[in-house]
Amino acid sequence: MLAIGSLVDGKYKILSEIGHGGMSVVYMAINEKANKTWAIKEVRKEGVNDFKAVRQGLIVETEMLKKLNHKYLPSIVDVIDMEDSFIIVMDYIEGKSLKNRLEDYGAQPQENVIKWAMELCDVLGYLHSRTPAIIYRDMKPANVMLRPDGHITLIDFGTAKEFKEFNVKDTISFGTIGYAAPEQFGGKTDARTDIYCLGATLYHLVTGMDPSAPPYEIRPIRQINPALSSGLEKIISKCTQREPENRYQSCAELMYALEHYDEIDDRYRKKQKKKLIAFGTAVTLGAAAGITAATAYHGARGVLSENYDYLIRQADDATLSQEEKQELYKEAIQTDDTRTEAYLNLVEMYLDSDQDEETGSFTREESSQITQLKAGLNSKNENGFSSTQRPLEDLKEENPEGYAQVCYEIGMAYWYDYQVENERYKNAVEWFEDAKEYSETAAVFVEIGQCRQNISKYEGQSRMDDMNQEYANMWKSMTRLIDMMENSNDDDTKRLVWREIVHTINEQVAYFTEVPQEDMISLLEKIQEGAEKTAQETKYEAVEEELANILNEIEETKVRISEAKK
């Protein structure tokens, strides 16, 4: 292995190890003269059965990559053939793989997955258009890096081969079981093979279900999450057909479907059918005029979708100010208020703003911007007249599941991050109320929030019986919430709930007069067990630190319980 601090080829200084596989190690290195960071992949002869064959394969891989130039591909800058190892110097891709993102956050938002899918379609189409065509063959979340700017880079060309039409042997490659197309295990592979692999990857990203793990299947995505688009379900289903002739025949064909996924969604089609029926009843124009109107509408809808996606991409620019990003998200919402991405990105942006952690990052001004989405945004129609658009009302009517998701995230923003302490729970409860039909967690937050509001009314008064009852109610709600979190895959929310409940018991232990000491200790130990298990499994220092704080407060709270109950 290369030593940290050593110099490779007299110019690449090894900074750290950033990954390793069965026969290779990847390092971060810097060319100090050029002041540029690179990734160095080292494949050592030691421990490799047939290093000569492996070396030849690496030479083919690097020669292939050297000829490519695409914004979503890394560049090879140097190849160093040493006596006991083979060194490849390439672009250092900052960010994390989509596999890491799945491990950290579970199933990804549908809008994000479609955006990544279009970028992957773009780069695969580029590979397929080379002469001869390059078939990638190993599309999976682990081989897709998500950069800080929100765009992807496709990495690891170990299984890619140039397509030779009449040589089946040269075009077979095994890829990764679960993501690989059936023909990769005995047959001729071509561009449609990559389309299958991409479909399997999209399935994993949008459902969180790994097709390479038992039961090794790709089910209709709406069986797993009914809130997902039926249009996207049809796209993934067509990509992953067993027979290549039943899939999309090119990346261009798949790209078009992805760009218009909402137009093949069943809910959208039903809505348009109603509109066309109403249109046909209202006027008595000929069939040709009706067809023209429908075609024009779909064309206009396509333009709206493109504008929406363009505005979202513009807002991803890290150099923009928060005000500029805010206006772009609001403009996207006005362009299409039935999609959720702009709403969710707007809330996330507010929570990421640089504010004092002690007072929260969600300000009163940002809160008023969110409120406008319900109360109404002023805009001008095509004739220049002022009108009021109520985006969240439209979202609720056309996409109730998406509306519930947006309300839940806004509720969480108020609960944990709102700077105005005495309004925090009141506002949070109002938003959770609109989410609770689709989220049991939101329903429990409503219960706890209402208890907190009621308790605050009795502070400083002599109505202790009423206050004791509210604390008893809150204890039941917190217990239910912990039980729910046991079966949750959302680790971020789980940690937030643990922190909230431990802190509440710690601060208010003297008021839980109706709760036996052993019940309080039992609940804390249940949280402790979950936190310790998560701490053992996590790879991230920030998560470890958060869990350590929770565990420390649990110990402190146990002491306070024993003292309060004496």
C-alpha positions in Angstrom: 0.0 0.0 0.0 1.1 3.6 -0.6 2.2 5.4 2.6 0.4 8.5 3.6 2.7 11.4 2.8 4.7 9.5 0.2 5.3 10.9 -3.3 4.2 9.0 -6.3 6.1 9.5 -9.6 7.8 12.5 -7.9 4.7 14.7 -8.0 1.6 13.2 -6.4 1.6 13.4 -2.6 -0.7 10.9 -0.9 -3.0 12.6 1.6 -5.4 9.9 2.7 -7.2 6.6 1.8 -10.7 7.2 0.5 -11.8 3.7 -0.5 -10.7 0.2 -1.2 -12.0 -2.9 -3.0 -11.0 -6.5 -3.4 -7.7 -5.8 -5.2 -7.3 -2.0 -5.2 -7.1 1.0 -2.9 -8.1 4.6 -3.8 -6.3 7.5 -2.3 -6.7 11.3 -2.3 -3.5 13.0 -3.5 -2.3 16.4 -4.4 0.0 17.8 -7.0 1.6 20.5 -4.9 3.1 22.3 -7.9 -0.2 22.5 -9.7 -2.1 22.9 -6.4 -4.8 20.4 -7.6 -6.3 17.3 -5.9 -6.5 14.0 -7.7 -7.7 10.5 -6.9 -5.1 7.7 -7.2 -6.2 4.1 -7.7 -3.5 1.5 -6.9 -3.8 -2.1 -7.9 -1.0 -4.2 -6.4 0.4 -7.4 -7.8 0.6 -9.0 -4.4 -2.5 -11.1 -3.6 -3.9 -11.0 -7.2 -4.1 -14.4 -8.9 -3.5 -13.3 -12.5 -2.0 -9.8 -12.2 -0.9 -9.9 -15.9 -4.6 -10.3 -17.0 -5.7 -7.7 -14.5 -3.1 -5.3 -15.7 -4.1 -5.8 -19.3 -7.8 -5.1 -18.3 -6.8 -1.9 -16.5 -4.8 -0.7 -19.6 -7.9 -1.3 -21.7 -10.1 0.5 -19.2 -7.8 3.5 -18.9 -7.3 3.8 -22.7 -11.0 3.8 -23.1 -11.5 6.5 -20.5 -8.7 8.7 -22.0 -10.7 9.0 -25.2 -13.9 10.2 -23.4 -14.9 13.7 -22.6 -18.2 14.3 -20.8 -19.3 16.4 -17.9 -20.6 13.4 -16.0 -17.4 11.3 -16.4 -14.1 11.5 -14.6 -10.9 12.2 -16.6 -7.8 10.0 -16.6 -4.7 12.2 -16.4 -1.9 9.7 -15.8 -1.1 6.0 -15.8 2.0 4.7 -14.0 3.0 1.1 -14.6 5.2 0.2 -11.7 7.0 -3.1 -11.0 4.7 -4.3 -8.2 1.6 -2.2 -8.9 -0.5 -0.3 -11.4 -1.3 3.3 -10.7 -4.2 5.3 -12.3 -4.4 9.0 -11.6 -7.8 10.5 -12.3 -10.1 13.4 -11.3 -11.0 13.5 -7.6 -14.8 13.5 -7.4 -15.9 15.3 -4.3 -19.1 14.0 -2.7 -20.6 10.7 -1.8 -22.1 7.8 -3.8 -25.8 7.3 -4.2 -25.3 4.1 -2.2 -24.1 6.2 0.8 -27.1 8.4 0.3 -29.4 5.4 0.5 -27.6 4.2 3.6 -28.0 7.6 5.3 -31.5 8.6 4.3 -33.3 5.6 2.7 -35.5 6.0 -0.3 -34.8 9.2 -2.2 -37.3 11.9 -3.2 -38.9 11.1 -6.6 -38.0 14.4 -8.2 -34.3 14.0 -7.3 -34.3 10.4 -8.7 -35.7 11.6 -12.0 -33.2 14.4 -12.2 -30.3 11.9 -11.6 -31.9 9.5 -14.1 -31.9 12.1 -16.8 -28.2 12.9 -16.2 -27.3 9.2 -16.2 -29.3 8.8 -19.4 -27.3 11.7 -20.9 -23.9 10.1 -20.1 -25.0 6.5 -21.1 -26.3 7.9 -24.4 -22.9 9.6 -24.9 -21.1 6.2 -24.3 -23.4 4.4 -26.7 -22.8 7.0 -29.4 -19.0 6.3 -29.5 -17.5 4.3 -32.4 -17.5 1.6 -31.4 -20.2 1.9 -28.8 -19.2 1.6 -25.1 -21.6 -0.5 -23.0 -21.1 0.4 -19.3 -22.8 -2.8 -17.8 -22.5 -2.0 -14.1 -24.9 0.8 -13.3 -25.7 0.7 -9.6 -25.9 3.4 -6.8 -22.3 2.6 -5.6 -21.0 3.6 -9.0 -22.7 7.0 -9.1 -21.2 9.9 -7.2 -23.4 12.8 -6.1 -21.3 16.0 -6.2 -21.9 19.0 -3.9 -23.4 20.9 -6.8 -26.2 18.3 -7.0 -25.0 16.7 -10.3 -23.7 13.1 -10.7 -20.5 11.5 -12.0 -20.4 8.0 -13.3 -17.3 6.1 -12.0 -15.7 2.6 -12.2 -15.4 1.4 -15.8 -14.0 -2.0 -14.8 -16.8 -4.0 -16.6 -17.3 -1.6 -19.5 -16.5 -2.9 -23.0 -16.5 -1.7 -26.5 -19.4 -3.3 -28.4 -18.5 -5.7 -31.1 -21.6 -6.6 -33.1 -20.5 -10.1 -34.3 -18.5 -11.2 -31.3 -20.8 -12.4 -28.5 -17.9 -13.4 -26.2 -16.3 -10.0 -26.2 -19.6 -8.3 -25.2 -20.6 -10.5 -22.3 -20.0 -9.1 -18.8 -21.5 -10.1 -15.5 -22.0 -6.8 -13.8 -23.7 -6.9 -10.3 -26.4 -9.5 -9.6 -29.8 -7.7 -9.1 -28.8 -4.8 -11.3 -27.5 -6.8 -14.2 -29.7 -7.6 -17.2 -30.5 -11.3 -17.9 -28.4 -11.3 -21.1 -25.3 -10.4 -19.0 -25.2 -14.0 -17.8 -25.1 -15.5 -21.3 -25.9 -13.6 -24.5 -25.1 -10.5 -26.5 -25.3 -7.2 -24.6 -25.9 -3.8 -26.1 -27.3 -0.4 -25.2 -30.5 -1.9 -23.9 -28.5 -3.8 -21.3 -27.5 -0.4 -19.7 -31.2 0.6 -19.8 -32.1 -2.4 -17.7 -29.3 -1.7 -15.2 -30.4 2.0 -15.0 -34.0 0.9 -14.4 -32.9 -1.4 -11.5 -30.9 1.5 -10.1 -33.9 3.8 -10.2 -36.0 1.2 -8.5 -33.5 1.0 -5.6 -33.2 4.8 -5.3 -36.9 5.6 -5.3 -38.1 2.7 -3.1 -35.0 2.0 -0.9 -35.4 -1.7 -1.8 -32.1 -3.3 -2.9 -32.6 -5.6 -5.9 -29.3 -7.3 -5.2 -30.5 -8.5 -1.8 -33.2 -11.1 -1.0 -35.8 -11.6 -2.4 -33.9 -10.3 -5.5 -37.0 -8.8 -7.2 -38.2 -5.6 -8.8 -41.8 -5.0 -7.9 -44.1 -2.2 -9.1 -42.9 0.8 -7.1 -46.4 1.9 -6.0 -46.9 -1.4 -4.2 -44.1 -0.2 -1.9 -45.0 3.5 -1.8 -48.5 4.4 -3.2 -47.5 8.1 -3.2 -45.0 7.6 -6.1 -45.9 8.5 -9.7 -47.6 5.8 -11.8 -45.7 7.4 -14.7 -42.4 6.6 -13.1 -43.6 3.1 -12.2 -44.3 2.5 -15.9 -40.9 3.8 -16.9 -39.0 1.5 -14.5 -41.2 -1.5 -15.5 -40.4 -1.0 -19.1 -36.6 -0.5 -18.4 -36.5 -3.8 -16.5 -38.3 -6.1 -18.9 -36.5 -9.5 -19.3 -36.5 -9.3 -23.1 -34.4 -6.4 -24.6 -36.9 -5.8 -27.4 -39.6 -5.0 -24.7 -37.4 -2.2 -23.1 -36.7 1.3 -24.4 -34.5 0.8 -27.4 -32.3 3.8 -26.8 -31.3 6.3 -24.1 -33.0 9.0 -26.3 -36.3 7.2 -26.0 -35.9 6.7 -22.3 -34.9 10.4 -21.8 -38.1 11.5 -23.5 -40.1 9.3 -21.2 -38.4 10.7 -18.1 -38.9 14.3 -19.3 -42.6 13.5 -19.6 -43.1 11.1 -16.8 -45.9 13.2 -15.2 -47.8 13.1 -18.5 -48.1 9.3 -18.4 -49.1 9.4 -14.8 -52.6 7.9 -14.3 -53.7 10.9 -12.1 -52.5 13.4 -14.7 -54.1 11.5 -17.6 -57.5 11.3 -15.7 -57.2 15.1 -15.0 -56.5 15.9 -18.7 -59.3 13.6 -19.8 -61.8 15.5 -17.7 -60.5 18.8 -19.1 -60.8 17.6 -22.7 -64.4 16.3 -22.0 -65.3 19.6 -20.5 -63.7 21.4 -23.5 -65.6 19.2 -25.9 -68.9 19.9 -24.2 -68.4 23.6 -24.1 -67.6 24.2 -27.7 -68.8 22.7 -31.0 -65.6 22.7 -33.0 -64.7 19.9 -35.4 -62.5 16.9 -34.4 -59.4 18.4 -36.1 -59.7 21.5 -33.8 -60.0 19.3 -30.8 -56.9 17.3 -31.7 -55.0 20.6 -32.3 -56.1 21.9 -28.9 -55.0 18.7 -27.1 -51.6 18.7 -28.9 -51.0 22.3 -28.0 -51.9 21.7 -24.4 -49.4 18.8 -24.1 -46.8 20.9 -25.8 -47.4 23.7 -23.4 -47.3 21.3 -20.5 -43.9 20.0 -21.7 -42.6 23.5 -21.8 -43.8 24.1 -18.2 -42.1 21.0 -17.0 -38.8 22.0 -18.7 -39.1 25.5 -17.1 -39.7 24.0 -13.7 -36.7 21.7 -13.9 -34.6 24.6 -15.3 -35.5 26.8 -12.3 -34.6 24.0 -9.8 -31.3 23.5 -11.5 -30.6 27.2 -11.4 -31.3 27.4 -7.7 -28.8 24.5 -7.0 -26.0 27.0 -7.9 -23.9 27.3 -4.7 -22.8 30.8 -5.6 -26.3 32.3 -5.4 -27.5 34.1 -2.3 -30.4 32.8 -0.2 -32.6 35.6 -1.6 -31.8 34.6 -5.2 -32.4 30.9 -4.5 -35.7 31.8 -2.7 -37.0 33.7 -5.7 -36.1 30.8 -8.1 -37.9 28.3 -5.9 -41.0 30.6 -5.7 -40.9 31.0 -9.4 -40.7 27.2 -9.9 -43.7 26.9 -7.5 -45.7 29.4 -9.6 -44.7 27.5 -12.8 -46.1 24.2 -11.4 -47.5 24.2 -7.9 -48.5 20.5 -7.9 -44.9 19.2 -7.7 -43.2 19.0 -4.3 -39.5 19.5 -5.1 -39.4 23.3 -5.0 -41.4 23.5 -1.7 -39.1 20.9 0.0 -35.9 22.6 -1.3 -37.1 25.9 -0.1 -37.6 24.6 3.5 -34.3 22.8 3.4 -32.6 26.0 2.3 -34.0 27.9 5.3 -32.8 25.2 7.7 -29.3 25.2 6.2 -28.9 29.0 6.6 -26.2 30.2 8.9 -28.0 31.0 12.1 -27.3 30.6 15.8 -28.0 26.9 16.7 -29.2 27.9 20.1 -32.1 29.9 18.7 -32.8 27.8 15.6 -32.2 28.5 11.9 -35.8 29.0 10.9 -36.6 32.8 11.2 -39.8 34.7 11.4 -39.1 36.2 8.0 -38.7 32.8 6.5 -41.8 31.6 8.2 -43.8 34.5 6.6 -42.4 33.3 3.2 -43.8 29.8 3.9 -47.1 31.2 5.0 -47.5 33.1 1.7 -47.6 29.7 0.0 -50.9 29.1 1.8 -52.3 32.7 1.9 -51.3 33.4 -1.7 -48.6 34.6 -4.1 -49.2 37.6 -6.3 -48.4 37.1 -10.0 -49.4 38.5 -13.3 -51.4 36.6 -15.9 -50.7 36.6 -19.6 -52.7 39.8 -20.1 -50.6 41.6 -17.5 -53.4 41.7 -14.8 -52.5 41.0 -11.2 -53.8 37.7 -9.7 -53.4 35.6 -6.6 -52.1 32.1 -6.7 -52.5 29.8 -3.7 -50.0 27.1 -4.4 -50.5 24.9 -1.4 -54.3 24.7 -2.0 -53.5 23.5 -5.6 -51.0 21.0 -4.3 -53.5 19.7 -1.7 -56.2 19.2 -4.4 -54.0 17.7 -7.1 -51.3 15.8 -5.1 -52.6 15.2 -1.5 -49.8 12.8 -0.6 -47.2 15.4 -1.8 -49.1 18.1 0.2 -48.9 15.9 3.3 -45.1 15.4 2.8 -44.6 19.2 2.4 -46.7 20.0 5.5 -44.8 17.4 7.6 -41.4 18.9 6.7 -42.6 22.4 7.5 -44.0 21.1 10.8 -40.6 19.6 11.6 -38.9 22.9 10.7 -41.1 24.8 13.2 -40.8 22.1 15.9 -37.0 22.0 16.0 -35.7 25.1 14.3 -38.1 28.0 14.7 -36.5 31.0 16.5 -39.7 32.3 18.1 -39.9 29.9 21.0 -43.4 30.8 22.3 -44.9 30.2 18.8 -42.9 27.1 17.9 -45.4 24.3 18.9 -48.5 26.2 17.9 -47.2 26.7 14.3 -45.8 23.1 14.1 -49.1 21.6 15.2 -51.0 23.5 12.5 -48.8 22.0 9.8 -48.7 18.5 11.3 -52.6 18.6 11.4 -52.6 18.7 7.6 -50.1 15.8 7.4 -51.5 13.4 9.9 -53.9 11.7 7.5 -50.9 10.2 5.7 -48.4 10.1 8.6 -48.9 8.5 12.0 -45.8 10.2 13.2 -47.3 13.6 12.4 -50.4 12.6 14.3 -48.4 11.9 17.4 -46.5 15.2 17.1 -49.9 16.9 17.1 -50.8 15.2 20.4 -47.5 16.1 22.0 -47.6 19.7 20.7 -51.2 20.2 21.9 -50.1 18.9 25.4 -47.2 21.4 25.4 -49.5 24.2 24.5 -52.0 23.3 27.2 -49.2 22.9 29.8 -47.9 26.4 29.0 -51.4 27.8 29.8 -51.3 26.4 33.3 -47.8 27.6 34.2 -47.9 30.0 37.1 -51.5 28.9 38.0 -52.8 26.6 40.8 -54.6 24.2 38.4 -52.2 21.3 39.2 -54.8 18.6 38.4 -55.2 19.9 34.9 -51.5 20.2 34.4 -50.8 16.7 35.8 -53.4 15.3 33.3 -51.7 17.0 30.4 -48.3 15.5 31.4 -49.9 12.1 31.7 -51.4 12.6 28.2 -48.0 13.7 26.9 -46.3 10.6 28.4 -48.7 8.3 26.5 -48.0 10.2 23.2 -44.2 10.0 23.7 -44.4 6.3 24.5 -46.4 5.7 21.3 -43.9 7.7 19.3 -41.0 5.6 20.6 -42.8 2.4 19.7 -43.4 3.7 16.2 -39.7 4.7 15.8 -38.7 1.0 16.5 -40.0 0.1 13.0 -38.9 3.2 11.2 -36.1 3.3 8.6 -35.8 7.1 8.9 -32.7 7.4 11.1 -32.6 11.2 11.0 -36.2 11.4 12.4 -35.5 8.6 14.9 -32.5 10.6 16.4 -34.6 13.8 16.5 -37.4 11.9 18.4 -34.9 10.4 20.8 -33.3 13.7 21.5 -36.7 15.4 22.0 -38.1 12.9 24.4 -34.9 12.5 26.5 -34.6 16.3 26.8 -38.3 16.6 27.7 -38.1 14.1 30.5 -34.8 15.6 31.7 -36.2 19.1 31.9 -39.7 18.2 33.1 -39.1 15.1 35.3 -40.7 16.6 38.3 -44.0 17.1 36.5 -44.5 13.5 35.4 -46.1 12.8 38.7 -48.5 10.1 37.4 -45.7 8.1 35.7 -44.0 5.3 37.8 -40.2 5.6 38.0 -39.6 2.2 36.5 -41.7 3.2 33.4 -39.5 6.2 32.9 -36.3 4.3 33.3 -37.6 1.6 30.9 -38.4 4.1 28.2 -35.0 5.7 28.5 -33.3 2.3 28.3 -35.2 1.5 25.1 -33.9 4.7 23.6 -30.4 3.9 25.0 -30.4 0.5 23.3 -31.4 2.0 19.9 -28.9 4.8 20.2 -26.0 2.4 21.1 -26.8 0.1 18.2 -26.9 3.1 15.8 -23.6 4.4 17.1 -22.0 1.1 16.4 -23.3 1.0 12.8 -22.8 4.6 11.7 -19.7 5.8 9.8 -20.2 9.5 10.4 -18.6 11.6 13.1 -21.5 14.1 13.3 -24.0 11.2 13.9 -21.7 9.7 16.5 -21.4 13.0 18.3 -25.2 13.5 18.3 -25.8 10.0 19.7 -23.1 10.5 22.3 -24.9 13.6 23.5 -28.2 11.7 23.7 -26.6 8.9 25.7 -25.0 11.3 28.1 -28.3 13.1 28.7 -30.0 9.7 29.3 -27.5 9.0 32.1 -28.1 12.5 33.5 -31.9 12.0 33.3 -31.8 8.7 35.1 -30.0 10.4 38.0 -32.7 13.2 38.0 -35.5 10.6 38.0 -34.1 8.8 41.0 -33.6 12.1 42.9 -37.1 13.4 42.0 -38.8 10.2 43.1 -37.1 10.0 46.5 
